[in-house]
Structure formats: C-alpha cells, structure tokens
Amino acid sequence: MSVTRFNPYGFWNYYGAYAEKKKQYGTGKPAPLSEEQKAAHAEVVKKTFANVKPIRGDYDSFTVSEEVIAFPYAEWTEEGYLSMGIIDFTEDGRWTVDSRVVESDDPFWRYTGHQHLVFSEELYKSGFYDGMSDEEVKESDVLLASITYAMDWMSGISCECSTLPWMSSPDFSTYYWKDVYSDIEEASGIKEKGGWSPRSYEARMSLETSVTALHYFAENYIKDEELRSRFSSLIDDYYAHNLEVLGEYTDIHEELEKGWANLFTYGGGAYANTDLANYYRVMGTTTHTEEETQSFTNDLHQLYGQLSKASPEQQNDIWEEIRNAMLNYATGGSNNQYIKEKLLASADTSFRIMEKYWAQLLKVEK
C-alpha cells in the first residue's frame, strides 16, 4: 500500500534569510494552532481532495501536511487570524499552473517566480549569513531578488504562477511582496506603469546579465571556496533552466507587432506611410538565425564581463554599448531613429532593473 503526503504545490520550506532571521526572535508570530483547529481543518482538506487525482502517481491514502493545515491562517491581524481560504485557492489556482512547477525536482522550477531563494537557501544553510546584522541580511536578500527579478517575472507569467502559495505566506507577503518587490517595482518604473512585459530580446539580455552578476556575487561576496563552488554550480543550473523558459517565452507586444505588420504591409490606408507603420513593419517581420542569436549572446556576455571590471566612468560607456547591441539585434540592423527611440523607451524598465542592481553590486551610486 502506497501512502502519499498530500501537498498540492510542494509548499516551500524557505522564504529567505531575513525571514529566517526574524523567526529566531520569536516575535511577530501569532499563537500556534490548537490541536482541535488542526484536526478540524485537516478533515475539511481531506474531504475536499478525496476525489482529486494526486500530482505524483497513484495512491491508496494520504496525509495532510502541516503547511496545508496552516495555510488558511497564514495572514493575521491584531484581532486574530485572517483566513485566506485554502479550498477556493486550490480549486482556482491548482489547475492552471505549469505541471513542471509541481512535478519537477529542479529547485528552479519549484521556486518559479522567486529563483533567488534557491541561491539564498544554499547560502543560509552554509552559514553565510551568520554574524550579519539584520540590515546586512536584508541587503543580501534584496540584491539576490533584484538580480533574478526579470527572469522571475518572465517565468512567473509564462508558467501561470500568480497563485502560488507565497502570496499568502506570512514570511513572504509581509516582507518580500510588501517591501522587497514593491521597492524594486517602484525603482524600475513598473509600479508607475502598472505592469511590465519584457520583449524576448530584453529577456535574453536580462538572463545574460543576471548570470554575470551572480558570478560576480560569488567571486566577491563569498569567501568560502567550497560554498562558492556550489553557488557557481547553481548558477549553471539557473542558466540552463531559464534558457528552457526563454525558448518558450512569447511576449504579447511582439505578437501584436506581427499582426500590425501584416496590416500595414497589405493596407493601412492613410497610416501606411507613417513612422509608426514603418516601425511595425520592421519589428513585426524581423527574425533571427541561431547564429545571430548566439552572436548577440556572446556580445552581451563580453560586455557584462567588462562591466564588472570597469571604473564608474567606463560603466556608462559600456551600458551605451549594451543598448546599441540590443538595438542592432532587435531591429535587424535598422538605422531608423524613430524605431531606435521607441525600442529604447520600451526597454527602459529592463535597463533600470539591471543598472540598479549592478550599481549595488559595484557600490556605485545611481
């Protein structure tokens, strides 16, 4: 007889070094659930999932994990617990998430949308944060979250992970969501714009720079050689994982540009000869060979490598070269100024994210 420990998403055990540090103080937590509360809720969950096909294989019986039992009580107020509704959450969200998120043993799938936690957890278990002040731990958390932010955003959208359990974790929602990500989105302009959807070439650019930044972090922030080696191995896994996600990624703006390109190629009336029509014709029809994409990737890798060794004055020139490399690749080598300006405007968020965390890495004021 097989027994499965039922857990609809494989809830996380780790929510960041700062959250773990706060746990050690033993403050800010509500009183633990009573055995009666646990038993009552476990029974409700069992009945609800009795006819649900399990995520991994067949089963004869299952137990309900502590995380599932506690989930409706994940948020609280001074007056008491605030139920988040495990039943409604599961029925609405479980079926839309990418199966790899719940079935894969790859930690970067499990932490889709928050891949920095894979790196942070490795550092935490290895004692990297021992002896750090609260502020130093928080800075490290924010830095790693900033580095993986663009790829997290992209993969979260691609894999339909907006309903993952971190939304209701007290450790996550009261710190990462309300503080860390809010700050990143405000600094990058996402909050002001009300959203963000990077083009595929922006996403590729973001992946390359995040990998270089993570290696820089390893080489300059991690003193223990063995830990640095494990961290570097995780970076390789991170890169392979996100290349897979990137290969499946489609930005809605790029799809719309293809449609407008068709319209203005075969008609468009009075608008057919405008700058905007020409923009759509160029951007909606530009394609790339594998060799061109690899060349773009190699250029980015070289430029980001230079960035990590450059003086503050040289860094501005390198960022300009990175912008030009992106423009040349995205437009197929077009010299049209209107198109370039429009692309730079749309990529502004990506560059603001990258430049901010590189400034933090390199201790340069931005």
C-alpha positions in Angstrom: 0.0 0.0 0.0 1.4 3.4 -1.0 0.9 6.5 1.1 1.4 10.0 -0.3 1.9 13.0 1.9 -0.6 15.3 0.2 0.7 18.7 -0.6 -0.9 20.4 -3.6 2.1 22.5 -4.6 5.0 21.1 -2.6 4.9 24.2 -0.3 8.3 25.9 0.3 10.3 25.4 3.4 12.3 28.6 2.9 11.3 32.2 2.3 14.6 34.0 2.5 17.4 34.6 5.0 15.7 37.7 6.5 12.5 35.8 7.2 14.6 33.0 8.9 16.4 35.6 11.0 13.0 37.0 12.1 11.8 33.6 13.1 14.7 33.3 15.6 13.5 36.2 17.5 10.2 34.5 18.2 8.3 37.8 17.7 5.6 38.8 15.4 4.0 35.4 15.2 0.5 34.5 16.4 -0.1 31.8 18.9 0.2 28.3 17.4 -2.9 26.5 16.1 -4.7 24.3 18.7 -4.9 20.6 18.1 -8.6 21.0 17.6 -8.1 23.6 14.9 -5.6 21.4 13.1 -7.8 18.3 13.2 -10.9 20.2 12.0 -9.1 21.8 9.1 -7.3 18.6 8.2 -10.6 16.8 7.9 -12.0 19.6 5.6 -9.0 19.3 3.4 -9.2 15.6 3.2 -12.8 15.6 2.1 -12.1 18.3 -0.4 -9.3 16.5 -2.1 -10.7 13.0 -1.8 -11.6 12.8 -5.5 -8.6 14.8 -6.8 -6.0 12.9 -8.8 -2.6 13.2 -7.0 0.2 15.1 -8.6 2.7 12.3 -8.3 1.4 8.8 -9.2 -1.4 6.7 -7.7 -2.1 6.5 -4.0 -4.3 4.5 -1.6 -4.3 7.0 1.2 -2.8 10.4 2.0 -2.0 12.6 5.0 -2.4 16.3 5.1 0.8 18.3 5.5 1.3 20.9 8.3 1.7 23.6 5.6 -1.7 22.8 4.2 -3.3 22.8 7.6 -1.8 26.2 8.5 -2.4 27.8 5.1 -5.8 29.4 5.9 -4.2 31.0 8.9 -1.2 32.4 7.0 -2.2 36.1 7.5 -3.2 37.6 10.8 -4.3 40.9 12.3 -4.1 42.1 15.9 -7.6 40.7 16.4 -6.7 37.2 15.3 -6.2 35.0 12.2 -7.4 36.1 8.8 -8.5 33.1 6.7 -7.1 33.0 3.1 -9.3 30.2 2.0 -7.4 27.0 1.1 -10.3 25.5 -0.7 -11.0 28.4 -3.0 -7.3 28.9 -3.6 -6.7 25.4 -4.6 -9.7 25.0 -6.9 -9.0 28.3 -8.6 -5.2 28.0 -9.0 -4.0 24.4 -8.9 -5.2 23.6 -12.4 -3.6 26.5 -14.3 0.0 26.3 -13.0 2.6 24.7 -15.2 3.0 21.0 -14.3 6.7 21.3 -14.1 6.4 23.6 -11.1 4.8 20.9 -9.0 6.3 17.8 -10.6 10.0 18.7 -11.3 12.8 18.1 -8.8 14.6 21.1 -10.2 14.6 23.7 -7.4 14.4 26.5 -10.0 11.0 25.1 -11.1 9.8 24.7 -7.6 10.8 28.3 -6.8 9.5 29.7 -10.1 8.8 33.4 -9.8 11.4 33.6 -6.9 14.5 31.8 -8.1 16.8 33.9 -5.8 15.6 31.8 -2.9 17.5 28.8 -4.4 20.7 30.8 -4.0 19.7 32.3 -0.7 18.8 29.0 0.8 22.2 27.5 -0.2 23.9 30.5 1.5 21.7 30.2 4.6 22.3 26.5 5.1 26.1 27.1 4.7 26.3 29.8 7.4 26.9 32.6 5.0 24.6 34.9 6.9 25.9 34.0 10.4 27.2 37.1 12.2 25.5 39.5 9.8 23.3 42.3 11.1 19.6 42.4 10.2 20.3 45.2 7.7 23.1 43.2 6.1 20.9 40.1 5.7 18.2 42.2 4.2 20.5 43.9 1.8 21.7 40.5 0.6 18.2 39.3 0.2 17.2 42.3 -1.8 20.3 42.1 -4.0 19.7 38.5 -5.0 16.0 39.2 -5.5 16.9 42.1 -7.8 19.3 40.0 -9.9 16.8 37.3 -10.7 13.8 39.6 -10.8 13.4 40.0 -14.6 13.7 36.2 -15.1 11.3 35.6 -12.2 8.7 37.9 -13.7 9.0 36.3 -17.1 8.8 32.7 -15.9 6.0 33.6 -13.5 3.9 34.9 -16.4 4.9 32.0 -18.8 4.1 29.3 -16.2 0.9 31.0 -14.9 2.2 31.0 -11.3 0.4 34.1 -10.0 -1.5 31.9 -7.5 1.5 30.1 -5.9 1.4 29.8 -2.1 4.0 32.6 -1.4 1.1 35.0 -2.0 -0.3 34.0 1.4 2.9 33.1 3.4 3.3 35.5 6.3 7.1 35.3 5.8 6.8 36.2 2.2 3.9 38.6 1.9 4.9 40.8 4.9 8.5 41.2 3.7 9.2 40.3 0.0 5.9 41.2 -1.5 5.3 44.4 0.5 8.9 45.6 0.9 11.4 44.0 -1.5 9.3 43.6 -4.6 7.5 46.9 -4.1 10.8 48.7 -3.9 12.1 47.0 -7.0 9.0 47.8 -8.9 8.9 51.4 -7.8 12.6 52.0 -8.7 12.3 50.3 -12.1 9.0 52.2 -13.0 6.9 49.0 -13.1 4.6 50.3 -10.3 4.2 53.6 -12.1 3.4 52.0 -15.4 1.0 49.5 -13.8 2.8 46.4 -15.2 5.6 45.2 -17.4 6.1 42.6 -20.2 9.7 42.4 -21.5 10.3 41.6 -25.1 12.1 38.4 -25.9 15.4 40.2 -26.6 15.1 42.1 -23.3 14.6 38.8 -21.6 17.7 37.3 -23.2 19.6 40.4 -22.2 18.3 40.1 -18.6 19.3 36.4 -18.4 22.9 37.1 -19.5 23.4 40.0 -17.2 21.9 38.1 -14.2 24.3 35.2 -14.8 27.3 37.5 -14.9 26.0 39.4 -11.8 25.6 36.1 -9.9 29.1 35.1 -10.8 30.3 38.5 -9.6 28.4 38.0 -6.3 30.1 34.6 -5.9 33.6 35.8 -6.6 33.4 39.0 -4.5 30.9 38.2 -1.7 31.5 34.5 -0.9 34.8 33.9 0.9 34.4 30.1 1.5 35.8 28.3 -1.6 33.6 25.2 -1.2 30.5 27.3 -0.9 31.5 29.5 -3.8 31.9 26.3 -5.9 28.4 25.1 -5.0 27.0 28.5 -5.7 28.6 28.6 -9.1 27.2 25.2 -9.9 23.7 26.6 -9.0 24.3 29.4 -11.4 24.9 26.9 -14.2 21.6 25.2 -13.3 19.9 28.6 -13.2 21.1 29.4 -16.7 20.1 26.1 -18.2 16.6 26.4 -16.5 16.0 29.9 -17.8 17.2 29.1 -21.3 14.5 26.5 -21.4 11.9 29.0 -20.2 13.2 31.6 -22.6 12.9 29.2 -25.5 9.1 29.0 -24.8 8.6 32.7 -24.0 6.4 34.8 -26.1 5.7 38.5 -25.4 2.3 39.7 -26.3 3.7 43.0 -27.7 5.8 41.1 -30.2 2.8 39.1 -31.3 0.8 42.3 -31.7 3.6 43.8 -33.8 3.4 40.9 -36.2 -0.3 41.5 -36.7 0.2 45.2 -37.3 3.0 44.4 -39.7 0.6 42.3 -41.8 -2.0 45.1 -41.7 0.4 47.8 -42.8 2.1 45.6 -45.4 -1.1 44.9 -47.2 -3.0 48.1 -46.5 -3.3 50.6 -43.7 -4.8 53.4 -45.7 -3.6 56.9 -44.6 -1.5 55.4 -41.9 0.5 53.1 -44.2 3.4 55.6 -44.6 3.7 56.9 -41.0 6.7 56.3 -38.8 4.6 54.0 -36.6 3.6 51.9 -39.6 7.2 51.5 -40.6 8.1 50.6 -37.0 5.5 47.7 -37.1 6.7 46.6 -40.5 10.3 46.3 -39.2 9.6 44.9 -35.8 6.9 42.6 -36.9 8.9 40.9 -39.6 12.4 40.8 -38.1 13.6 37.3 -37.4 16.9 35.9 -36.3 19.0 32.9 -37.2 20.6 30.8 -34.4 24.0 32.2 -35.4 22.7 35.8 -35.0 21.2 35.0 -31.6 24.4 33.3 -30.5 26.4 36.3 -31.7 24.1 38.7 -29.7 24.5 36.4 -26.6 28.3 36.4 -27.0 28.4 40.2 -27.3 26.3 40.6 -24.2 28.5 38.2 -22.2 31.6 40.1 -23.2 30.1 43.5 -22.4 28.8 42.4 -19.0 32.1 40.9 -18.2 33.7 44.3 -19.0 31.2 46.0 -16.8 32.2 44.0 -13.7 35.8 45.3 -14.1 35.2 48.9 -15.3 35.6 52.2 -13.5 32.4 54.2 -12.8 33.2 56.5 -15.8 33.7 53.5 -18.1 30.5 51.8 -17.0 28.3 54.5 -18.6 30.1 53.8 -22.0 29.6 50.0 -21.6 25.8 50.5 -20.9 25.6 52.5 -24.1 27.3 49.7 -26.0 24.8 47.2 -24.5 21.9 49.4 -25.6 23.4 49.6 -29.1 23.9 45.8 -29.2 20.2 45.3 -28.2 19.0 47.8 -30.9 21.1 46.2 -33.6 19.8 42.7 -32.8 16.2 43.6 -32.2 15.8 45.7 -35.3 17.9 43.5 -37.6 20.4 46.4 -38.0 18.0 49.2 -38.8 19.3 52.7 -38.5 15.8 54.3 -38.3 16.0 56.8 -35.4 12.3 56.6 -34.7 12.4 52.9 -34.2 15.5 53.1 -32.0 13.9 55.7 -29.7 10.7 53.7 -29.4 12.7 50.5 -28.6 14.8 52.3 -26.0 11.7 53.6 -24.4 10.1 50.2 -24.2 13.3 48.6 -22.8 13.7 51.4 -20.2 12.3 49.2 -17.4 14.8 46.4 -18.2 17.7 48.7 -18.1 16.6 50.4 -14.9 16.4 47.0 -13.2 19.9 45.9 -14.5 21.6 49.2 -13.8 20.3 49.4 -10.2 21.5 46.0 -9.1 24.8 46.4 -10.8 25.3 49.7 -9.1 24.6 47.9 -5.8 27.0 45.1 -6.7 29.7 47.5 -7.7 28.9 50.0 -4.9 28.3 52.8 -7.4 25.7 55.5 -6.7 22.9 55.6 -9.3 
